[in-house]
């Protein structure tokens, strides 16, 4: 496994991040345990989750599974850089009118303490805002984050789904308070979703914020099975989207065959080419799926291959403003 500093922090994380969104939903607890054990054995130390995973009335279930895995001992907790997120509705009636999604100091305190309990740990290496909340000021946010940081409950602060202007504002406000600020931004980025190349990726690189790519296979569309889905799979239930991108997917599949690599691994390896990228999130449902992704960090895509991928999946044309101005 290869490692990289997370943004401008001194924390080293694996260049593949284990996503746990399927745990407790499509992946049962024992299979989740096997996947996490295999991840540590393979050198993956970076695990991502969120308090809402498990979804709806089952929100929190995924963190509970990870907590029970930690509780087995064997230095599992010590070897893992755990990242979780807060923002969404946790379906707690005790929150009253504050139950709605958001980033208030109230939600930060309550949701952090609840995640710590579910994860069976006393600290979280990376605590991430799951979305932007422009109803909350940075005065409130940075003051609220300082308390658990000083208490040792949080190591670093990250964001997710922030626009480039939000990253700039966050770092400006942090610097004015002599704080480190954000060390990471988790953002949707894939061959089919290259819009971040306009603003978010350049801003993150300049500000020293490591980017973590979520949905690097675009919901499985780039995973290699979209053109021939298994009955009952998510891809089989979304034929309209498959048809929309059929020509691109067929060309991509042909290129991957020439390279002798799977579509999923090429798509994941492509995200690592951008210098702002720390790690794509892999979200295996089974141990077999996990094992098939491990060679991603060793795949080197040459200039010719990257040009062919640009032809199949054109990006926005570069960074703003050159992408749309003289």
ABEGO torsion letter per residue (X at the ends): XBBBBBEABABBBBABBBBAAABGAABBAAAAAAAAAAAAAAGBABBBBBAABGEEAABGAAAAAAAAAAAAEGGAAAABBBBBBBGBBAGBAAAEAAABBEABAAAAAAAAAAAAAAAGBABBABBBBABBBAABBAAAAAAAAAAAAAAGABABBBBBGBBAAAAAAAAAAAAAAGBAEBABBBBBBBAABAAAAAAAAAAAAAAGBBBBBBGAAGGGAAAGAAABBBBGBAAAABAAAAAAAAAAAAAAAAAAAAAGBBAAAAAAAAAAABAABABBBBBBABAAAAAAAAAAAABBBBAAAAAAAAAABBBAGEBOAAAABX
